[in-house]
Amino acid sequence: MGGPGDPPAGTPEGAAGGGEDEYRSVVFDESFVRAARLQEFSAQERMGDHTRAVRRRPGLHRTLSRQLLILVVLIAVAFGTAIYMGLRSPYQSPAAKRPEPLRMTVTPLAPTGRVPGSKSVSDLYAHSPAAEFRVGAGGINLPPVRRTSHFSDSQVMGALVTAKDYLVESALDPDVLAGGSPRDVRLLIDPQQYAQFDRSLNRPAADGRHAATGWLVRFDPARAALADHRVRTEGTLRIVETDKNTLEVTSDHTFVYALRGVDREGTRRAKGADDERARASLFTVRRELHFRFDRDDLRMHRAEVLTSATQAGPLACAAGSADHLRPLLAGERAKTGGPAGTDPYATGGATPLCGSLAASAQPSLTAS
């Protein structure tokens, strides 16, 4: 390294390399002159009025400050432009699809004979196709969770969990089954379906759009009550990505309820009562539901319910099942024939559907 008196660019060419130059302390090369903070004006520049003898070079810190300020301004302008273009861009993501009204069918299944009954609920289940079903929510199993092209593992799991929660709240909650408030069911659907849901509960109709039993399972509290809260359940959930913004879940589950008749005051008949309706019987509901989830639904833990297909029995075809399910209980029979007076040319309502409940779907005992 050079000493304190060395020029900034080193020793000038041609200077003596070894000996000590007696004029070294007063001779400055071009690089030293350029590095000086004070620079003398030329003779022509000094001829002007009010011209100082020398010009002062701006300090390094002042130059850096000015450059930093310019950089900050440029970043702020770029950031503001990006925000503006993001808000005004014609290439934004398409708005979420407006939820469609739920399309539903509720099909009563009429028994071909007397409804089997027993004082023992466990015997009924043991002699029925539901003998191996699991209890309650344990029968609603989630499939293996795998990410899709546009949705993460956690989003896929969120859709499946929401669908399961809907099934639990709408088909297993004892209060809902007894005709109580379906508030928790309502909270799980898209808010734009609230109006249809509320009308279905307040003014149910068998029109394919407004049956309360298309949204949930509930029994007429003046006719039947649960003999056992441990509902037997079995079924499947399937999930697919339909586009980059949508997941769809399809559920297919069978719910089997043990019911007893109630007296005129609406209380459940005692097991030891000397009445046929004191016996328990099984009631089966098959539900197929189709859910759709956009990204807002996934974030808010809710679903759009697209379709609902319910088959339930034993029911009388003419009993009507838009507001409540009115089961045929132990020892009862269904009247022969389908709904009386059905006019396929009539408008203003859907034609009622009815099917037959296979004998194999009932417990293989008549009474005990």
MINU-416498 format. One record per residue (C-alpha): residue number from 0; x, y, z. Coordinates in Angstrom, 3 decimals. Example, Ala and Ser with C-alpha at 12.3 -4.5 7.8 and 13.67 -1.06 7.14 Angstrom:
% residues 2
+-----+----------+----------+----------+
! pos !     east !    north !       up !
+-----+----------+----------+----------+
!   0 !   12.300 !   -4.500 !    7.800 !
!   1 !   13.670 !   -1.060 !    7.140 !
+-----+----------+----------+----------+
//
This chain:
% residues 368
+-----+----------+----------+----------+
! pos !     east !    north !       up !
+-----+----------+----------+----------+
!   0 !    0.000 !    0.000 !    0.000 !
!   1 !    1.189 !    3.541 !   -0.681 !
!   2 !    1.989 !    6.012 !    2.024 !
!   3 !   -0.061 !    9.037 !    2.995 !
!   4 !    1.557 !   11.120 !    0.323 !
!   5 !    1.033 !    8.651 !   -2.553 !
!   6 !   -1.317 !    9.672 !   -5.348 !
!   7 !   -4.652 !    7.812 !   -5.378 !
!   8 !   -3.757 !    5.882 !   -8.556 !
!   9 !   -0.272 !    4.994 !   -7.412 !
!  10 !    3.101 !    6.304 !   -8.489 !
!  11 !    3.003 !    8.076 !  -11.913 !
!  12 !    4.658 !    6.394 !  -14.830 !
!  13 !    8.239 !    7.503 !  -15.349 !
!  14 !    8.752 !    8.361 !  -11.716 !
!  15 !   11.895 !    7.108 !  -10.045 !
!  16 !   11.200 !    3.733 !   -8.526 !
!  17 !   13.845 !    3.556 !   -5.885 !
!  18 !   15.062 !    6.900 !   -4.694 !
!  19 !   13.192 !    9.492 !   -2.702 !
!  20 !   11.916 !   12.291 !   -4.996 !
!  21 !   12.450 !   15.632 !   -3.307 !
!  22 !    9.420 !   17.084 !   -5.118 !
!  23 !    7.171 !   14.117 !   -4.426 !
!  24 !    5.175 !   15.917 !   -1.763 !
!  25 !    4.186 !   18.755 !   -4.133 !
!  26 !    3.687 !   16.945 !   -7.472 !
!  27 !    0.167 !   15.605 !   -8.146 !
!  28 !   -0.888 !   13.462 !  -11.046 !
!  29 !   -4.221 !   13.614 !  -12.913 !
!  30 !   -5.975 !   10.999 !  -10.755 !
!  31 !   -5.135 !   12.950 !   -7.617 !
!  32 !   -6.518 !   16.135 !   -9.124 !
!  33 !   -9.789 !   14.421 !  -10.150 !
!  34 !  -10.187 !   13.021 !   -6.635 !
!  35 !   -9.876 !   16.427 !   -4.999 !
!  36 !  -13.103 !   17.772 !   -3.437 !
!  37 !  -12.277 !   21.317 !   -4.517 !
!  38 !  -11.867 !   21.965 !   -8.221 !
!  39 !  -10.799 !   25.280 !   -9.732 !
!  40 !  -12.937 !   26.828 !  -12.445 !
!  41 !  -11.357 !   27.491 !  -15.846 !
!  42 !  -10.246 !   31.026 !  -16.768 !
!  43 !  -13.314 !   31.467 !  -18.999 !
!  44 !  -15.640 !   30.276 !  -16.203 !
!  45 !  -14.005 !   32.675 !  -13.749 !
!  46 !  -14.697 !   35.623 !  -16.103 !
!  47 !  -18.438 !   35.343 !  -15.370 !
!  48 !  -20.020 !   37.501 !  -12.689 !
!  49 !  -20.322 !   36.215 !   -9.180 !
!  50 !  -18.298 !   33.177 !   -9.964 !
!  51 !  -16.484 !   31.539 !   -7.144 !
!  52 !  -12.854 !   30.680 !   -7.608 !
!  53 !  -13.444 !   26.968 !   -7.185 !
!  54 !  -16.430 !   24.598 !   -7.493 !
!  55 !  -17.240 !   22.268 !   -4.678 !
!  56 !  -17.990 !   18.668 !   -5.624 !
!  57 !  -21.057 !   17.183 !   -3.959 !
!  58 !  -20.266 !   14.883 !   -1.080 !
!  59 !  -20.590 !   11.132 !   -1.479 !
!  60 !  -23.284 !   10.855 !    1.199 !
!  61 !  -25.377 !   13.516 !   -0.570 !
!  62 !  -25.173 !   11.610 !   -3.862 !
!  63 !  -26.167 !    8.362 !   -2.196 !
!  64 !  -29.090 !   10.045 !   -0.429 !
!  65 !  -30.375 !   11.413 !   -3.723 !
!  66 !  -30.066 !    8.019 !   -5.400 !
!  67 !  -31.837 !    6.309 !   -2.514 !
!  68 !  -34.682 !    8.814 !   -2.675 !
!  69 !  -35.082 !    8.236 !   -6.419 !
!  70 !  -35.081 !    4.467 !   -5.877 !
!  71 !  -37.782 !    4.726 !   -3.207 !
!  72 !  -39.944 !    6.885 !   -5.467 !
!  73 !  -39.557 !    4.418 !   -8.353 !
!  74 !  -40.506 !    1.463 !   -6.129 !
!  75 !  -43.554 !    3.332 !   -4.819 !
!  76 !  -44.688 !    4.191 !   -8.344 !
!  77 !  -44.198 !    0.599 !   -9.534 !
!  78 !  -46.094 !   -0.786 !   -6.527 !
!  79 !  -48.974 !    1.648 !   -7.016 !
!  80 !  -49.150 !    0.807 !  -10.713 !
!  81 !  -49.267 !   -2.920 !   -9.953 !
!  82 !  -52.136 !   -2.439 !   -7.505 !
!  83 !  -54.053 !   -0.264 !   -9.960 !
!  84 !  -53.595 !   -2.728 !  -12.805 !
!  85 !  -54.607 !   -5.590 !  -10.535 !
!  86 !  -57.862 !   -3.846 !   -9.694 !
!  87 !  -58.566 !   -2.752 !  -13.249 !
!  88 !  -57.221 !   -5.762 !  -15.123 !
!  89 !  -59.714 !   -7.372 !  -17.529 !
!  90 !  -58.012 !  -10.721 !  -16.918 !
!  91 !  -59.094 !  -11.198 !  -13.312 !
!  92 !  -60.251 !  -14.615 !  -12.085 !
!  93 !  -63.905 !  -15.240 !  -12.948 !
!  94 !  -66.405 !  -14.569 !  -10.185 !
!  95 !  -67.658 !  -17.560 !   -8.241 !
!  96 !  -70.679 !  -19.271 !   -9.736 !
!  97 !  -73.981 !  -18.321 !   -8.205 !
!  98 !  -75.320 !  -21.304 !   -6.227 !
!  99 !  -78.162 !  -23.144 !   -7.914 !
! 100 !  -81.372 !  -24.083 !   -6.089 !
! 101 !  -81.230 !  -27.521 !   -4.517 !
! 102 !  -83.012 !  -30.123 !   -6.644 !
! 103 !  -84.492 !  -32.868 !   -4.501 !
! 104 !  -86.560 !  -36.034 !   -4.585 !
! 105 !  -88.081 !  -37.812 !   -1.582 !
! 106 !  -89.384 !  -41.297 !   -2.385 !
! 107 !  -91.483 !  -43.187 !    0.191 !
! 108 !  -90.943 !  -46.944 !    0.298 !
! 109 !  -94.097 !  -48.836 !    1.232 !
! 110 !  -93.760 !  -52.248 !    2.955 !
! 111 !  -95.305 !  -55.288 !    1.332 !
! 112 !  -96.575 !  -56.653 !    4.669 !
! 113 !  -96.723 !  -55.838 !    8.341 !
! 114 !  -93.783 !  -53.916 !    9.761 !
! 115 !  -91.669 !  -56.217 !   11.997 !
! 116 !  -91.282 !  -55.082 !   15.594 !
! 117 !  -89.573 !  -56.117 !   18.793 !
! 118 !  -89.167 !  -54.885 !   22.330 !
! 119 !  -85.420 !  -55.346 !   21.912 !
! 120 !  -83.690 !  -52.850 !   19.655 !
! 121 !  -80.533 !  -54.942 !   19.613 !
! 122 !  -82.493 !  -57.909 !   18.260 !
! 123 !  -83.921 !  -55.765 !   15.482 !
! 124 !  -80.474 !  -54.643 !   14.373 !
! 125 !  -78.971 !  -58.113 !   14.753 !
! 126 !  -81.567 !  -59.594 !   12.389 !
! 127 !  -81.393 !  -56.802 !    9.814 !
! 128 !  -79.011 !  -55.843 !    6.970 !
! 129 !  -77.698 !  -53.134 !    9.327 !
! 130 !  -76.199 !  -55.691 !   11.721 !
! 131 !  -72.658 !  -54.788 !   10.651 !
! 132 !  -73.185 !  -51.054 !   10.273 !
! 133 !  -71.210 !  -48.725 !   12.484 !
! 134 !  -72.810 !  -46.337 !   14.940 !
! 135 !  -73.457 !  -42.689 !   14.099 !
! 136 !  -70.676 !  -40.591 !   12.599 !
! 137 !  -68.358 !  -43.621 !   12.794 !
! 138 !  -70.115 !  -44.942 !    9.694 !
! 139 !  -69.264 !  -41.828 !    7.644 !
! 140 !  -65.696 !  -42.583 !    6.646 !
! 141 !  -63.488 !  -40.168 !    4.745 !
! 142 !  -61.662 !  -41.533 !    1.691 !
! 143 !  -57.877 !  -41.186 !    1.369 !
! 144 !  -57.013 !  -37.523 !    0.942 !
! 145 !  -54.969 !  -36.649 !   -2.129 !
! 146 !  -54.274 !  -33.207 !   -3.541 !
! 147 !  -55.689 !  -32.373 !   -6.963 !
! 148 !  -54.254 !  -30.284 !   -9.777 !
! 149 !  -55.414 !  -26.996 !   -8.243 !
! 150 !  -56.306 !  -27.838 !   -4.616 !
! 151 !  -54.019 !  -28.772 !   -1.745 !
! 152 !  -54.386 !  -31.705 !    0.640 !
! 153 !  -55.839 !  -29.417 !    3.305 !
! 154 !  -58.451 !  -28.001 !    0.908 !
! 155 !  -59.532 !  -31.475 !   -0.184 !
! 156 !  -59.768 !  -32.507 !    3.462 !
! 157 !  -61.785 !  -29.369 !    4.224 !
! 158 !  -64.379 !  -30.235 !    1.574 !
! 159 !  -64.740 !  -33.802 !    2.843 !
! 160 !  -65.022 !  -32.706 !    6.478 !
! 161 !  -67.700 !  -30.140 !    5.617 !
! 162 !  -69.713 !  -32.768 !    3.718 !
! 163 !  -69.424 !  -35.147 !    6.667 !
! 164 !  -70.480 !  -32.437 !    9.105 !
! 165 !  -73.549 !  -31.765 !    6.985 !
! 166 !  -74.508 !  -35.435 !    7.062 !
! 167 !  -74.011 !  -35.624 !   10.819 !
! 168 !  -76.037 !  -32.494 !   11.549 !
! 169 !  -78.836 !  -33.284 !    9.093 !
! 170 !  -79.289 !  -37.017 !    9.679 !
! 171 !  -77.833 !  -37.923 !   13.084 !
! 172 !  -78.546 !  -35.024 !   15.461 !
! 173 !  -81.316 !  -36.212 !   17.847 !
! 174 !  -82.825 !  -32.715 !   18.091 !
! 175 !  -83.115 !  -32.367 !   14.310 !
! 176 !  -84.536 !  -35.891 !   14.011 !
! 177 !  -87.207 !  -34.981 !   16.558 !
! 178 !  -88.251 !  -31.884 !   14.605 !
! 179 !  -86.097 !  -29.373 !   16.489 !
! 180 !  -84.190 !  -26.366 !   15.188 !
! 181 !  -81.960 !  -27.089 !   12.159 !
! 182 !  -79.749 !  -24.043 !   12.802 !
! 183 !  -76.496 !  -26.011 !   12.600 !
! 184 !  -77.568 !  -27.507 !    9.270 !
! 185 !  -78.334 !  -24.049 !    7.892 !
! 186 !  -74.903 !  -22.723 !    8.886 !
! 187 !  -73.245 !  -25.349 !    6.674 !
! 188 !  -74.885 !  -24.261 !    3.412 !
! 189 !  -74.055 !  -21.379 !    1.106 !
! 190 !  -75.814 !  -18.172 !    2.275 !
! 191 !  -77.380 !  -17.762 !   -1.160 !
! 192 !  -79.355 !  -20.952 !   -0.476 !
! 193 !  -80.758 !  -19.633 !    2.811 !
! 194 !  -83.994 !  -18.378 !    1.235 !
! 195 !  -84.770 !  -21.778 !   -0.296 !
! 196 !  -83.831 !  -23.556 !    2.927 !
! 197 !  -86.024 !  -21.292 !    5.068 !
! 198 !  -89.027 !  -21.646 !    2.784 !
! 199 !  -88.589 !  -25.435 !    2.773 !
! 200 !  -88.737 !  -25.486 !    6.576 !
! 201 !  -91.507 !  -22.914 !    6.966 !
! 202 !  -93.697 !  -23.786 !    3.965 !
! 203 !  -92.686 !  -27.264 !    2.786 !
! 204 !  -94.024 !  -28.495 !   -0.539 !
! 205 !  -93.516 !  -31.612 !   -2.636 !
! 206 !  -92.430 !  -29.602 !   -5.680 !
! 207 !  -88.873 !  -30.841 !   -6.031 !
! 208 !  -87.514 !  -27.615 !   -4.517 !
! 209 !  -89.032 !  -27.029 !   -1.091 !
! 210 !  -89.332 !  -30.288 !    0.842 !
! 211 !  -87.852 !  -29.998 !    4.323 !
! 212 !  -86.992 !  -33.698 !    4.122 !
! 213 !  -84.863 !  -32.966 !    1.054 !
! 214 !  -82.496 !  -31.003 !    3.297 !
! 215 !  -82.566 !  -33.176 !    6.415 !
! 216 !  -84.132 !  -36.175 !    8.128 !
! 217 !  -86.842 !  -35.471 !   10.662 !
! 218 !  -89.753 !  -37.501 !   11.986 !
! 219 !  -93.226 !  -36.321 !   12.879 !
! 220 !  -92.888 !  -35.822 !   16.660 !
! 221 !  -96.593 !  -36.577 !   17.084 !
! 222 !  -96.121 !  -40.035 !   15.599 !
! 223 !  -92.679 !  -41.498 !   16.301 !
! 224 !  -89.577 !  -41.001 !   18.443 !
! 225 !  -86.135 !  -42.561 !   18.589 !
! 226 !  -86.003 !  -45.787 !   20.554 !
! 227 !  -82.199 !  -45.656 !   20.410 !
! 228 !  -79.986 !  -42.640 !   19.657 !
! 229 !  -77.273 !  -44.912 !   18.257 !
! 230 !  -78.242 !  -44.666 !   14.600 !
! 231 !  -76.583 !  -47.251 !   12.368 !
! 232 !  -74.767 !  -45.792 !    9.359 !
! 233 !  -72.839 !  -46.954 !    6.310 !
! 234 !  -71.817 !  -45.304 !    3.056 !
! 235 !  -69.178 !  -43.595 !    0.976 !
! 236 !  -67.841 !  -40.150 !    0.086 !
! 237 !  -66.213 !  -39.351 !   -3.258 !
! 238 !  -64.485 !  -36.124 !   -4.273 !
! 239 !  -63.430 !  -34.769 !   -7.680 !
! 240 !  -62.034 !  -31.518 !   -9.040 !
! 241 !  -64.394 !  -30.265 !  -11.748 !
! 242 !  -62.365 !  -27.169 !  -12.664 !
! 243 !  -59.544 !  -25.081 !  -11.232 !
! 244 !  -61.935 !  -23.290 !   -8.858 !
! 245 !  -64.340 !  -26.070 !   -7.870 !
! 246 !  -64.410 !  -29.297 !   -5.902 !
! 247 !  -67.462 !  -31.572 !   -5.813 !
! 248 !  -68.294 !  -34.234 !   -3.231 !
! 249 !  -70.873 !  -36.988 !   -3.662 !
! 250 !  -72.189 !  -38.844 !   -0.625 !
! 251 !  -74.181 !  -42.082 !   -0.629 !
! 252 !  -75.218 !  -43.291 !    2.834 !
! 253 !  -77.811 !  -45.487 !    4.469 !
! 254 !  -79.113 !  -44.522 !    7.917 !
! 255 !  -81.102 !  -46.999 !   10.001 !
! 256 !  -83.179 !  -45.684 !   12.928 !
! 257 !  -84.927 !  -47.594 !   15.709 !
! 258 !  -88.309 !  -45.957 !   16.363 !
! 259 !  -91.236 !  -46.330 !   18.742 !
! 260 !  -94.693 !  -44.851 !   18.550 !
! 261 !  -95.735 !  -41.987 !   20.793 !
! 262 !  -99.014 !  -41.491 !   22.671 !
! 263 ! -101.384 !  -38.625 !   22.152 !
! 264 !  -99.295 !  -36.350 !   24.354 !
! 265 !  -96.296 !  -36.940 !   22.130 !
! 266 !  -94.294 !  -38.979 !   24.648 !
! 267 !  -92.564 !  -42.204 !   23.677 !
! 268 !  -94.441 !  -45.333 !   24.700 !
! 269 !  -92.806 !  -47.428 !   27.395 !
! 270 !  -91.155 !  -50.683 !   26.380 !
! 271 !  -93.488 !  -52.703 !   28.614 !
! 272 !  -96.750 !  -51.150 !   27.479 !
! 273 !  -99.428 !  -53.597 !   26.305 !
! 274 !  -99.691 !  -52.018 !   22.897 !
! 275 !  -98.317 !  -53.017 !   19.506 !
! 276 !  -96.815 !  -49.568 !   19.092 !
! 277 !  -94.726 !  -50.002 !   22.211 !
! 278 !  -92.560 !  -52.308 !   20.151 !
! 279 !  -89.601 !  -50.832 !   18.297 !
! 280 !  -89.212 !  -51.039 !   14.556 !
! 281 !  -86.511 !  -50.058 !   12.133 !
! 282 !  -86.761 !  -47.202 !    9.676 !
! 283 !  -84.262 !  -46.930 !    6.799 !
! 284 !  -83.220 !  -43.795 !    4.904 !
! 285 !  -80.978 !  -43.887 !    1.858 !
! 286 !  -79.554 !  -40.443 !    1.018 !
! 287 !  -77.485 !  -39.428 !   -1.992 !
! 288 !  -76.238 !  -35.848 !   -1.822 !
! 289 !  -74.123 !  -33.828 !   -4.225 !
! 290 !  -72.101 !  -30.917 !   -2.814 !
! 291 !  -70.135 !  -28.221 !   -4.624 !
! 292 !  -67.326 !  -26.119 !   -3.100 !
! 293 !  -65.671 !  -23.011 !   -4.473 !
! 294 !  -62.700 !  -21.433 !   -2.730 !
! 295 !  -64.869 !  -19.175 !   -0.581 !
! 296 !  -66.898 !  -22.195 !    0.555 !
! 297 !  -63.728 !  -24.009 !    1.558 !
! 298 !  -62.528 !  -21.012 !    3.528 !
! 299 !  -65.880 !  -20.510 !    5.281 !
! 300 !  -66.582 !  -24.212 !    6.023 !
! 301 !  -69.796 !  -24.395 !    4.018 !
! 302 !  -71.159 !  -26.119 !    0.921 !
! 303 !  -73.563 !  -25.623 !   -1.919 !
! 304 !  -75.999 !  -28.542 !   -1.928 !
! 305 !  -76.780 !  -29.302 !   -5.570 !
! 306 !  -78.973 !  -32.413 !   -5.452 !
! 307 !  -80.585 !  -34.593 !   -2.818 !
! 308 !  -82.186 !  -37.975 !   -3.465 !
! 309 !  -83.870 !  -39.653 !   -0.488 !
! 310 !  -85.548 !  -43.054 !   -0.273 !
! 311 !  -87.195 !  -43.784 !    3.065 !
! 312 !  -89.375 !  -46.531 !    4.512 !
! 313 !  -91.487 !  -48.067 !    5.705 !
! 314 !  -93.787 !  -45.211 !    4.688 !
! 315 !  -97.280 !  -45.064 !    3.290 !
! 316 !  -97.277 !  -43.678 !   -0.229 !
! 317 ! -100.127 !  -41.286 !    0.497 !
! 318 !  -98.782 !  -40.083 !    3.851 !
! 319 !  -96.900 !  -37.121 !    2.410 !
! 320 !  -93.275 !  -36.545 !    3.351 !
! 321 !  -92.439 !  -32.966 !    2.412 !
! 322 !  -92.477 !  -31.598 !    5.966 !
! 323 !  -91.847 !  -34.674 !    8.184 !
! 324 !  -91.386 !  -38.378 !    7.714 !
! 325 !  -94.354 !  -40.293 !    9.155 !
! 326 !  -93.129 !  -43.859 !    9.519 !
! 327 !  -95.240 !  -46.967 !    9.577 !
! 328 !  -94.441 !  -48.548 !   12.924 !
! 329 !  -94.351 !  -52.078 !   14.294 !
! 330 !  -97.383 !  -54.123 !   13.225 !
! 331 !  -98.710 !  -51.557 !   10.728 !
! 332 !  -99.363 !  -52.073 !    7.040 !
! 333 !  -99.364 !  -49.780 !    4.056 !
! 334 ! -102.507 !  -49.319 !    2.058 !
! 335 ! -102.273 !  -50.966 !   -1.341 !
! 336 ! -101.656 !  -48.833 !   -4.364 !
! 337 !  -99.841 !  -45.590 !   -4.875 !
! 338 ! -100.983 !  -42.065 !   -4.117 !
! 339 ! -104.672 !  -41.678 !   -4.896 !
! 340 ! -105.829 !  -39.201 !   -7.489 !
! 341 ! -102.457 !  -38.445 !   -9.106 !
! 342 ! -103.017 !  -36.434 !  -12.294 !
! 343 !  -99.957 !  -36.467 !  -14.581 !
! 344 ! -101.458 !  -33.599 !  -16.593 !
! 345 ! -101.800 !  -31.306 !  -13.596 !
! 346 !  -99.376 !  -28.409 !  -13.211 !
! 347 !  -98.117 !  -26.560 !  -10.167 !
! 348 !  -96.490 !  -29.498 !   -8.399 !
! 349 !  -94.361 !  -32.539 !   -9.022 !
! 350 !  -95.962 !  -35.955 !   -9.369 !
! 351 !  -95.511 !  -37.880 !   -6.096 !
! 352 !  -93.116 !  -40.817 !   -6.248 !
! 353 !  -93.507 !  -44.053 !   -4.344 !
! 354 !  -91.713 !  -47.377 !   -4.274 !
! 355 !  -91.912 !  -50.725 !   -2.516 !
! 356 !  -89.704 !  -51.604 !    0.421 !
! 357 !  -88.186 !  -55.035 !   -0.196 !
! 358 !  -88.865 !  -57.631 !    2.473 !
! 359 !  -85.106 !  -58.281 !    2.665 !
! 360 !  -84.608 !  -54.721 !    3.867 !
! 361 !  -86.625 !  -55.429 !    7.023 !
! 362 !  -85.536 !  -57.417 !   10.101 !
! 363 !  -86.092 !  -61.150 !    9.609 !
! 364 !  -88.463 !  -61.455 !   12.551 !
! 365 !  -92.127 !  -60.700 !   12.958 !
! 366 !  -92.375 !  -60.097 !   16.683 !
! 367 !  -90.707 !  -60.994 !   19.942 !
+-----+----------+----------+----------+
//
